[in-house]
Amino acid sequence: MAADPEVIRIGNCSGFYGDRRSAMREMLTEGELDVLTGDYLAEMTMLILGRDRANDPTLGYAKTFLRQLEECLGLAIDTGVRIVVNAGGLNPAGLGHRVHEIAQRLGIGVRVAHVTGDDLSSRAEELGFPGYLTANAYLGAWGIAECLTAGADIVVTGRTTDAALAVGPAAAHFGWQRTDYDRLAGAVAAGHVIECGAQATGGNYAFFTELTDLAHPGFPIAEMHRDGSSVITKHPDTGGAVTVDTVTAQLVYEIDDARYAGPDVTTRLDSITLTEAGPDRVRISGAQGEPPPPDHKVCLTTVGGHRNELTFVLTGLDIEAKADLVRTQFEAELPRRPSELTWTLVRLDQADAATQEQASALLRCVGRDPDPDAVGRSFSSTAVALALASYPGFTLTAPPTNGSVYGAFAPATVNSREVTHRAVLPEGTAVDIEPSPRTQPLAEVAEPELPAAPPAGPTRAVPLGTIAAARSGDKGGDANIGVWVRTEPQWRWLVHELSPQRLRELLPETAELEISRTLLPRLRAVNFVVHGLLGAGVAAQARFDPQAKGLGEWLRSRHVAIPEEILS
């Protein structure tokens, strides 16, 4: 592993399947690293790879990784940087074989290992998950650590936890034990921060206008220390920024509550402290860990059915009446009504508009059905046939289509003893990785004592985002919104102002949904989980923002009465 026994520099070059292709080369050439990781998997990706494998059993992995590696394998070997990626998807052995082919073609000697055991698809019915295309357990870090300890230059995995890609190298480098829960928790925190790439260096950052150079943000690095603390940074002279706020943004991304559970350790997010450690350097310290739960999380995906979407443009006067007319006509003329038909009128129009676009609203119609014929060409052609017989100014944004397949995601758990976690070492030896020697069922964290509410005083109605940042995302069919502020007076106000009920008032689309709240005082953050907002997950496209990426920004745009004394 790395030359420094007390520090290991772990970088990231991918946050999803489709991230910046040049990032691997940039990370290998713009500064020093010991390990380079890449996260290529998400719920939607597993469905895509499942369909690839159904068409060709030799596929099922992220093909873009091979294109990156072909350009960069020589660089990695020459600089001694080891590569750890979950690009193996549903076929890590197959991807490992392809890596060997590339190395042989390039004349480069390389030791490749892979990790298996996450894919439960062939046993899905036996385990109580019938009818799913893919079923994958989230593996932990110890298979990766075993491969690196055996001397692997490249480790390919399937579905692991995102943080495991960083935890494994750290555990191997420092010789951590399975029960070093605080150290492991610190590594999980660092891995969670860097796993989404440029989101830790200014990407998707609420206060992005404060950053001077966001044209091409660099990718993040975690300098991991033996005690489990870390410094998040980036290569010198690269774009973006690493600040307490950009790191906070990623820490509160796609979490549930104060216990961040994984197969190796449960990390207490409410124990973490962030401090500035220099320009573009933020220290993560104080992480506390607990034994992991006795079950592994499982990602289940399947084809949910078929969908088709139409968007009518309504311009000028009588927008509501135009929408009512075309809806009535369309539903009456449909040769077959889909099992699900959803209409959404988006009022983007302005009165006395200076441009036609500004005078127009959009009426979206989405049809879903198990039968492709119910939402096929006849569905969209029905709309086209109304063109000369409906509202004045009738137009659609796209021609008729045949519709498409959509996916569905479901979370599940399986007893860890049912998961055969296995490291296949460079020489081909397979080593079984036992489940955690100790487990602890998850339990709710009691809400900490609230700070005293700020005294009454003059307020001003301004957007919440004037003082608060937010980051939101998807957790299967649920959405999370992490909201944080920068000062203690602002925190005292936020924690009393932003309750679940207040969130429902500010975001009326959540009014009928269950909302849970977690306080993270050390981060001056409040995290909400809005249960069921995203239906069957991102692949089902239940909302126009199916991953809830803009949910936090909607919340920040809402006007609230903020005390004037905390507005500066």
C-alpha positions as CSV (number, residue, x, y, z in Angstrom):
1,M,0.0,0.0,0.0
2,A,1.1,3.6,0.4
3,A,4.6,4.7,1.5
4,D,3.3,6.7,4.6
5,P,2.2,4.3,7.3
6,E,0.1,7.0,9.0
7,V,-1.8,8.5,6.0
8,I,-3.4,7.1,2.9
9,R,-4.6,9.4,0.1
10,I,-7.8,8.0,-1.5
11,G,-9.3,9.9,-4.4
12,N,-12.5,9.4,-6.3
13,C,-13.0,9.7,-10.1
14,S,-16.7,8.7,-10.5
15,G,-19.9,9.4,-8.7
16,F,-22.3,7.6,-11.1
17,Y,-22.4,5.6,-14.4
18,G,-22.0,8.5,-16.8
19,D,-19.8,10.8,-14.8
20,R,-17.0,12.9,-16.3
21,R,-14.9,10.5,-18.5
22,S,-11.7,12.5,-18.2
23,A,-11.8,12.4,-14.3
24,M,-9.7,9.2,-14.0
25,R,-6.8,10.7,-16.1
26,E,-7.1,14.1,-14.2
27,M,-6.9,12.4,-10.8
28,L,-3.9,10.4,-11.9
29,T,-2.0,13.3,-13.4
30,E,-2.8,16.4,-11.3
31,G,-1.4,15.3,-7.9
32,E,-0.4,12.4,-5.7
33,L,-2.6,9.5,-4.7
34,D,-2.3,6.1,-3.2
35,V,-5.7,4.7,-4.2
36,L,-8.3,5.8,-6.8
37,T,-11.9,4.8,-6.3
38,G,-14.9,5.0,-8.6
39,D,-18.6,4.6,-7.8
40,Y,-20.6,3.6,-10.9
41,L,-23.7,2.0,-9.3
42,A,-27.1,3.4,-8.3
43,E,-30.6,1.9,-8.1
44,M,-31.3,2.9,-11.7
45,T,-28.0,1.5,-12.9
46,M,-28.7,-1.9,-11.4
47,L,-31.8,-2.1,-13.6
48,I,-29.9,-1.0,-16.7
49,L,-27.2,-3.6,-16.1
50,G,-29.8,-6.2,-15.4
51,R,-31.3,-5.6,-18.8
52,D,-27.9,-5.7,-20.4
53,R,-27.2,-9.1,-18.7
54,A,-30.6,-10.4,-19.8
55,N,-29.6,-9.7,-23.4
56,D,-26.0,-10.9,-23.1
57,P,-24.9,-13.0,-20.1
58,T,-21.3,-11.8,-20.6
59,L,-22.3,-8.2,-19.8
60,G,-23.8,-6.6,-16.7
61,Y,-20.9,-4.3,-15.8
62,A,-20.2,-0.5,-16.4
63,K,-18.6,-0.4,-19.8
64,T,-17.4,3.2,-19.5
65,F,-14.9,2.1,-16.8
66,L,-13.1,0.0,-19.5
67,R,-12.8,2.9,-21.8
68,Q,-11.3,5.0,-18.9
69,L,-8.9,2.2,-17.9
70,E,-7.6,1.7,-21.4
71,E,-6.5,5.3,-21.4
72,C,-5.1,5.3,-17.9
73,L,-3.9,1.8,-16.9
74,G,-0.3,2.6,-17.7
75,L,-0.5,5.8,-15.7
76,A,-1.9,4.0,-12.7
77,I,0.8,1.3,-12.7
78,D,3.6,3.7,-13.3
79,T,2.6,5.9,-10.4
80,G,1.7,3.0,-8.1
81,V,-1.9,4.0,-7.7
82,R,-4.3,1.2,-6.9
83,I,-7.8,1.3,-8.4
84,V,-10.9,0.1,-6.5
85,V,-14.3,0.4,-8.3
86,N,-17.7,-1.1,-8.1
87,A,-18.0,-1.0,-11.9
88,G,-18.4,-4.8,-11.9
89,G,-22.1,-4.3,-11.3
90,L,-23.8,-7.7,-11.8
91,N,-20.7,-9.3,-13.3
92,P,-17.5,-8.4,-11.5
93,A,-15.7,-11.6,-12.7
94,G,-16.6,-10.7,-16.3
95,L,-15.2,-7.2,-15.8
96,G,-12.1,-8.5,-14.2
97,H,-11.6,-10.7,-17.3
98,R,-12.0,-7.7,-19.6
99,V,-9.4,-5.8,-17.5
100,H,-6.9,-8.6,-18.0
101,E,-7.6,-8.5,-21.8
102,I,-6.9,-4.7,-21.9
103,A,-3.6,-5.2,-19.9
104,Q,-2.4,-7.9,-22.2
105,R,-3.2,-5.9,-25.3
106,L,-1.3,-2.9,-23.8
107,G,1.6,-5.1,-22.6
108,I,1.1,-4.1,-19.0
109,G,1.5,-6.5,-16.1
110,V,-1.3,-6.0,-13.6
111,R,-2.7,-8.0,-10.7
112,V,-6.5,-8.0,-10.8
113,A,-8.9,-9.2,-8.0
114,H,-12.6,-9.1,-7.7
115,V,-15.3,-9.4,-5.0
116,T,-18.5,-11.4,-5.4
117,G,-21.5,-12.4,-3.3
118,D,-23.7,-9.4,-3.6
119,D,-25.8,-10.8,-6.4
120,L,-28.7,-12.7,-5.0
121,S,-30.8,-12.6,-8.2
122,S,-30.7,-16.4,-8.7
123,R,-31.9,-16.9,-5.1
124,A,-34.4,-14.1,-5.0
125,E,-37.5,-16.2,-4.8
126,E,-35.9,-18.5,-2.2
127,L,-35.0,-15.4,-0.1
128,G,-38.5,-14.0,-0.3
129,F,-38.1,-11.6,-3.2
130,P,-40.0,-13.2,-6.1
131,G,-40.5,-11.4,-9.4
132,Y,-37.4,-9.1,-9.4
133,L,-35.0,-8.7,-12.3
134,T,-32.0,-8.0,-9.9
135,A,-31.5,-8.5,-6.2
136,N,-28.2,-7.3,-4.8
137,A,-27.0,-7.1,-1.2
138,Y,-24.8,-4.1,-0.2
139,L,-21.4,-5.7,0.7
140,G,-18.9,-4.1,3.1
141,A,-15.2,-3.3,2.9
142,W,-13.5,-6.4,4.0
143,G,-13.4,-8.2,0.7
144,I,-11.8,-5.2,-0.8
145,A,-9.3,-5.1,2.0
146,E,-8.4,-8.8,1.5
147,C,-7.8,-8.2,-2.2
148,L,-5.5,-5.2,-1.5
149,T,-3.6,-7.1,1.2
150,A,-3.0,-9.9,-1.3
151,G,-1.3,-7.3,-3.6
152,A,-4.0,-6.5,-6.1
153,D,-3.4,-3.4,-8.3
154,I,-7.1,-3.3,-9.4
155,V,-10.1,-4.5,-7.4
156,V,-13.4,-4.8,-9.1
157,T,-16.6,-5.3,-7.0
158,G,-20.3,-5.5,-7.6
159,R,-22.8,-3.8,-5.4
160,T,-21.0,-2.6,-2.3
161,T,-21.9,0.3,0.0
162,D,-20.6,3.5,-1.6
163,A,-18.3,4.2,1.4
164,A,-16.8,0.7,1.3
165,L,-14.6,1.7,-1.7
166,A,-12.7,4.0,0.7
167,V,-13.1,2.0,3.9
168,G,-11.5,-1.1,2.4
169,P,-8.2,0.5,1.4
170,A,-8.0,2.3,4.7
171,A,-8.6,-0.9,6.7
172,A,-6.0,-2.7,4.6
173,H,-3.4,0.0,5.0
174,F,-3.7,0.5,8.7
175,G,-4.5,-3.1,9.6
176,W,-7.7,-2.2,11.3
177,Q,-9.7,-5.0,13.0
178,R,-13.4,-5.8,12.4
179,T,-14.3,-4.3,15.8
180,D,-12.4,-1.0,15.4
181,Y,-15.8,0.7,15.1
182,D,-14.8,4.3,15.7
183,R,-12.0,4.1,13.1
184,L,-14.3,2.4,10.6
185,A,-17.0,5.0,11.2
186,G,-14.5,7.8,10.5
187,A,-13.6,6.0,7.2
188,V,-17.3,5.6,6.3
189,A,-17.8,9.4,6.8
190,A,-14.9,10.2,4.5
191,G,-16.0,7.6,2.0
192,H,-19.6,9.0,2.0
193,V,-18.2,12.5,1.4
194,I,-16.0,11.6,-1.6
195,E,-18.2,8.9,-3.3
196,C,-20.3,11.4,-5.2
197,G,-17.3,13.0,-6.9
198,A,-17.6,16.7,-7.5
199,Q,-20.5,17.1,-5.1
200,A,-17.9,17.4,-2.4
201,T,-16.0,20.1,-4.3
202,G,-18.8,22.5,-5.1
203,G,-21.1,20.6,-7.4
204,N,-24.8,20.8,-6.6
205,Y,-23.9,23.3,-3.8
206,A,-26.6,25.6,-2.6
207,F,-24.3,28.7,-2.2
208,F,-22.5,28.0,-5.5
209,T,-22.5,31.7,-6.4
210,E,-19.9,32.2,-3.6
211,L,-17.4,30.0,-5.4
212,T,-15.0,31.7,-7.8
213,D,-14.2,28.8,-10.1
214,L,-16.8,26.1,-10.7
215,A,-16.4,25.8,-14.5
216,H,-14.5,22.4,-14.1
217,P,-14.4,21.3,-10.4
218,G,-11.8,18.9,-9.3
219,F,-12.7,15.6,-7.8
220,P,-12.2,15.0,-4.0
221,I,-9.5,13.2,-2.0
222,A,-9.7,11.8,1.5
223,E,-6.5,11.8,3.4
224,M,-7.3,9.0,5.8
225,H,-5.4,8.8,9.2
226,R,-4.8,5.8,11.4
227,D,-7.2,7.0,14.1
228,G,-10.1,7.2,11.5
229,S,-10.0,10.9,11.1
230,S,-9.5,12.4,7.7
231,V,-9.0,15.6,5.7
232,I,-11.1,16.1,2.6
233,T,-9.2,18.0,-0.1
234,K,-8.6,18.1,-3.8
235,H,-5.6,18.3,-6.1
236,P,-3.9,21.8,-6.1
237,D,-5.0,24.3,-8.8
238,T,-8.2,22.4,-9.7
239,G,-11.6,24.0,-9.9
240,G,-14.3,24.1,-7.3
241,A,-13.7,24.3,-3.5
242,V,-13.6,22.2,-0.4
243,T,-15.2,24.0,2.5
244,V,-17.0,23.0,5.7
245,D,-20.2,23.7,3.8
246,T,-19.4,21.6,0.7
247,V,-18.5,18.7,3.0
248,T,-21.6,19.2,5.1
249,A,-23.7,19.1,1.9
250,Q,-22.4,15.7,1.1
251,L,-22.6,14.3,4.7
252,V,-26.3,15.0,4.8
253,Y,-27.0,13.7,1.3
254,E,-29.2,10.6,1.0
255,I,-29.2,9.7,4.7
256,D,-32.1,8.5,6.9
257,D,-31.3,9.5,10.4
258,A,-28.4,9.9,12.9
259,R,-27.5,6.2,12.5
260,Y,-25.9,5.6,9.1
261,A,-26.0,1.8,8.9
262,G,-23.7,-0.4,6.8
263,P,-22.5,-4.1,6.9
264,D,-19.3,-3.2,8.7
265,V,-20.3,-0.5,11.2
266,T,-23.2,1.9,12.0
267,T,-21.8,5.4,11.9
268,R,-23.2,8.0,14.3
269,L,-23.6,11.0,12.1
270,D,-24.4,13.1,15.1
271,S,-20.9,12.5,16.5
272,I,-19.0,14.1,13.6
273,T,-17.2,17.4,13.8
274,L,-16.0,19.4,10.8
275,T,-13.2,22.0,11.0
276,E,-11.3,24.1,8.5
277,A,-7.7,22.7,8.1
278,G,-6.4,25.2,5.5
279,P,-7.4,26.3,2.0
280,D,-9.5,23.5,0.4
281,R,-8.9,21.3,3.5
282,V,-11.6,20.2,5.9
283,R,-11.0,17.8,8.8
284,I,-13.6,15.1,9.7
285,S,-13.1,14.0,13.3
286,G,-14.9,12.5,16.3
287,A,-16.8,9.8,14.4
288,Q,-18.3,7.2,16.7
289,G,-19.2,3.7,15.4
290,E,-21.5,1.0,16.7
291,P,-21.7,-2.7,15.6
292,P,-23.6,-3.1,12.4
293,P,-27.1,-4.4,12.2
294,P,-27.6,-8.2,11.7
295,D,-29.0,-7.7,8.2
296,H,-27.6,-6.6,4.9
297,K,-29.5,-4.0,2.9
298,V,-30.7,-5.4,-0.5
299,C,-31.5,-3.4,-3.7
300,L,-34.4,-5.0,-5.7
301,T,-35.2,-3.8,-9.2
302,T,-37.7,-4.9,-11.8
303,V,-39.5,-3.7,-14.9
304,G,-42.5,-1.9,-13.5
305,G,-44.4,-1.6,-16.7
306,H,-44.6,0.8,-19.7
307,R,-45.1,4.5,-19.8
308,N,-45.7,7.3,-22.3
309,E,-45.7,11.0,-21.8
310,L,-47.3,14.0,-23.6
311,T,-46.7,17.7,-23.0
312,F,-49.3,20.1,-24.4
313,V,-48.3,23.8,-24.7
314,L,-51.0,26.2,-23.6
315,T,-50.5,29.8,-24.6
316,G,-52.1,33.1,-23.6
317,L,-55.5,33.5,-22.1
318,D,-57.9,30.9,-20.5
319,I,-55.1,28.5,-19.5
320,E,-57.3,26.5,-17.1
321,A,-60.2,26.2,-19.6
322,K,-57.8,25.1,-22.3
323,A,-56.4,22.4,-20.0
324,D,-59.9,21.2,-19.1
325,L,-60.9,21.0,-22.7
326,V,-58.0,19.0,-24.0
327,R,-58.1,16.7,-21.0
328,T,-61.8,15.9,-21.6
329,Q,-61.3,15.4,-25.3
330,F,-58.2,13.2,-24.9
331,E,-59.7,10.9,-22.3
332,A,-62.9,10.5,-24.4
333,E,-61.0,9.6,-27.5
334,L,-58.5,7.2,-26.0
335,P,-59.0,3.7,-27.5
336,R,-57.9,2.2,-24.2
337,R,-57.4,3.9,-20.9
338,P,-54.1,3.1,-19.2
339,S,-54.3,1.7,-15.7
340,E,-52.7,5.0,-14.5
341,L,-53.2,8.4,-16.0
342,T,-51.7,11.5,-14.4
343,W,-52.2,15.1,-15.5
344,T,-50.0,18.0,-14.3
345,L,-50.5,21.7,-15.2
346,V,-47.3,23.7,-14.8
347,R,-48.2,27.4,-14.8
348,L,-45.1,29.0,-16.2
349,D,-47.1,31.6,-18.0
350,Q,-47.0,35.4,-17.2
351,A,-49.6,38.0,-17.9
352,D,-48.9,40.4,-20.7
353,A,-45.7,38.5,-21.5
354,A,-43.0,39.9,-23.7
355,T,-42.2,36.6,-25.4
356,Q,-44.4,33.6,-26.4
357,E,-42.5,31.3,-24.1
358,Q,-43.3,33.5,-21.2
359,A,-47.0,33.4,-22.1
360,S,-47.1,29.6,-22.2
361,A,-48.0,26.9,-19.6
362,L,-47.3,23.2,-19.9
363,L,-49.8,20.4,-19.4
364,R,-48.2,17.0,-18.9
365,C,-50.0,13.8,-19.3
366,V,-48.3,10.5,-18.2
367,G,-49.8,7.1,-18.9
368,R,-48.6,3.9,-17.3
369,D,-49.7,0.3,-17.8
370,P,-48.3,-3.2,-17.7
371,D,-49.3,-3.6,-21.4
372,P,-47.1,-1.6,-23.8
373,D,-50.1,-1.3,-26.2
374,A,-52.1,0.7,-23.7
375,V,-49.4,3.5,-23.7
376,G,-48.0,2.9,-27.2
377,R,-48.3,4.8,-30.5
378,S,-52.1,4.8,-30.2
379,F,-51.9,6.7,-26.9
380,S,-49.7,9.5,-28.3
381,S,-51.5,9.5,-31.7
382,T,-54.8,10.3,-29.9
383,A,-53.3,13.6,-28.8
384,V,-52.1,14.4,-32.3
385,A,-55.5,13.7,-33.8
386,L,-56.9,16.5,-31.7
387,A,-54.7,19.1,-33.2
388,L,-57.3,20.9,-35.3
389,A,-60.3,20.2,-33.0
390,S,-59.2,21.4,-29.6
391,Y,-58.0,24.6,-27.8
392,P,-56.7,27.6,-29.8
393,G,-52.9,27.4,-30.3
394,F,-52.8,23.6,-29.9
395,T,-49.2,22.3,-30.0
396,L,-47.2,19.5,-28.5
397,T,-43.5,19.5,-27.5
398,A,-42.7,16.3,-29.3
399,P,-44.1,14.0,-32.0
400,P,-45.9,10.7,-31.1
401,T,-43.8,7.9,-29.7
402,N,-44.2,4.2,-28.8
403,G,-43.6,4.7,-25.1
404,S,-40.9,3.0,-23.1
405,V,-40.3,0.6,-20.3
406,Y,-39.9,2.0,-16.8
407,G,-38.4,0.3,-13.7
408,A,-39.3,-0.1,-10.1
409,F,-37.1,-0.3,-7.1
410,A,-37.8,-1.8,-3.7
411,P,-35.6,-1.9,-0.6
412,A,-35.3,-5.0,1.5
413,T,-33.0,-6.7,4.0
414,V,-31.6,-10.2,4.3
415,N,-29.9,-11.9,7.2
416,S,-26.1,-11.3,6.8
417,R,-25.5,-15.1,7.1
418,E,-27.4,-15.5,3.8
419,V,-24.8,-13.4,1.9
420,T,-21.7,-15.2,0.6
421,H,-19.1,-12.4,0.6
422,R,-16.1,-13.6,-1.3
423,A,-12.7,-12.1,-2.3
424,V,-11.2,-13.7,-5.4
425,L,-7.5,-12.8,-5.2
426,P,-5.1,-12.1,-8.1
427,E,-3.9,-15.7,-8.3
428,G,-7.5,-17.0,-8.3
429,T,-7.8,-18.1,-4.7
430,A,-11.2,-17.4,-3.3
431,V,-11.4,-16.3,0.3
432,D,-14.8,-16.1,2.1
433,I,-15.4,-13.0,4.2
434,E,-17.4,-13.7,7.4
435,P,-20.1,-11.4,8.5
436,S,-19.4,-9.0,11.3
437,P,-18.5,-10.8,14.5
438,R,-20.8,-8.5,16.5
439,T,-24.1,-7.0,15.5
440,Q,-26.6,-4.5,17.0
441,P,-30.1,-4.0,15.9
442,L,-30.9,-0.4,14.8
443,A,-32.8,1.8,17.2
444,E,-34.1,5.3,16.9
445,V,-31.9,8.0,18.2
446,A,-33.6,10.2,20.8
447,E,-33.9,13.8,19.7
448,P,-31.3,15.9,21.5
449,E,-32.4,18.7,23.8
450,L,-33.3,21.7,21.8
451,P,-31.4,24.9,22.3
452,A,-33.4,27.8,23.7
453,A,-35.5,29.6,21.1
454,P,-34.3,33.0,20.0
455,P,-36.1,35.9,21.6
456,A,-38.9,37.6,19.7
457,G,-37.9,40.5,17.5
458,P,-38.4,42.1,14.1
459,T,-38.5,39.7,11.2
460,R,-38.4,39.9,7.4
461,A,-40.1,37.6,4.9
462,V,-37.3,36.4,2.7
463,P,-36.4,33.1,1.0
464,L,-35.2,30.4,3.5
465,G,-32.1,30.0,1.3
466,T,-31.0,33.5,2.3
467,I,-29.4,31.9,5.4
468,A,-29.9,28.1,4.9
469,A,-28.2,25.7,2.5
470,A,-29.8,22.4,1.5
471,R,-29.0,19.2,-0.3
472,S,-31.7,16.7,-1.3
473,G,-31.8,13.3,-3.0
474,D,-33.6,9.9,-3.3
475,K,-33.6,7.0,-0.9
476,G,-35.6,4.5,-3.0
477,G,-39.2,5.8,-2.9
478,D,-38.4,8.3,-0.2
479,A,-36.7,11.7,-0.5
480,N,-34.3,13.3,2.0
481,I,-33.7,17.0,2.5
482,G,-30.7,18.0,4.6
483,V,-30.8,21.7,5.7
484,W,-28.1,23.5,7.5
485,V,-27.0,27.0,8.6
486,R,-23.7,28.6,9.5
487,T,-24.0,30.2,12.9
488,E,-25.3,29.2,16.3
489,P,-28.1,31.9,16.4
490,Q,-29.3,30.8,13.0
491,W,-29.3,27.1,14.3
492,R,-31.4,28.1,17.3
493,W,-33.9,29.6,15.0
494,L,-33.9,26.9,12.4
495,V,-34.4,24.0,14.8
496,H,-37.5,25.6,16.2
497,E,-38.8,26.9,12.8
498,L,-38.4,23.9,10.6
499,S,-40.6,21.1,12.0
500,P,-42.2,18.3,9.9
501,Q,-45.5,20.2,10.0
502,R,-43.8,23.4,8.9
503,L,-42.1,21.5,6.1
504,R,-45.5,20.3,4.9
505,E,-46.7,23.9,4.8
506,L,-43.7,25.1,2.8
507,L,-43.8,22.1,0.4
508,P,-47.5,21.4,-0.1
509,E,-46.8,18.3,-2.3
510,T,-45.7,16.6,1.0
511,A,-48.8,17.5,2.9
512,E,-50.3,14.0,3.1
513,L,-47.0,12.1,3.5
514,E,-45.2,10.8,6.6
515,I,-42.1,13.0,7.4
516,S,-39.4,12.1,9.9
517,R,-36.9,14.6,11.2
518,T,-33.3,14.1,12.6
519,L,-31.3,16.8,14.3
520,L,-27.5,17.0,13.8
521,P,-26.4,19.8,16.1
522,R,-22.6,19.4,15.4
523,L,-23.3,20.1,11.8
524,R,-26.1,22.7,12.6
525,A,-28.2,20.5,10.3
526,V,-31.7,19.2,10.2
527,N,-32.5,16.2,8.0
528,F,-35.9,15.2,6.8
529,V,-37.1,12.0,5.1
530,V,-40.3,12.4,3.1
531,H,-41.6,8.9,2.9
532,G,-43.2,7.8,-0.4
533,L,-42.7,11.0,-2.3
534,L,-40.9,9.2,-5.2
535,G,-43.3,6.2,-5.5
536,A,-41.4,3.1,-6.7
537,G,-38.1,5.0,-7.0
538,V,-36.2,6.9,-9.7
539,A,-36.7,4.4,-12.5
540,A,-40.5,4.8,-12.1
541,Q,-40.3,8.5,-12.7
542,A,-43.2,9.2,-10.4
543,R,-42.4,13.0,-10.3
544,F,-40.9,15.3,-12.9
545,D,-37.9,15.4,-10.5
546,P,-37.7,11.6,-9.9
547,Q,-34.5,11.8,-7.8
548,A,-35.7,14.8,-5.7
549,K,-32.5,16.6,-6.6
550,G,-34.3,20.0,-6.7
551,L,-36.5,19.4,-3.7
552,G,-34.1,21.2,-1.3
553,E,-33.8,24.2,-3.7
554,W,-37.6,24.4,-3.8
555,L,-37.6,24.6,0.0
556,R,-34.8,27.2,0.0
557,S,-36.9,29.4,-2.4
558,R,-39.9,29.5,0.0
559,H,-40.4,32.7,1.9
560,V,-40.4,32.6,5.7
561,A,-40.2,35.2,8.4
562,I,-36.6,35.2,9.6
563,P,-35.4,37.4,12.5
564,E,-33.5,40.3,11.2
565,E,-30.7,39.8,13.7
566,I,-29.6,36.5,12.0
567,L,-30.0,37.6,8.4
568,S,-26.5,39.0,8.2
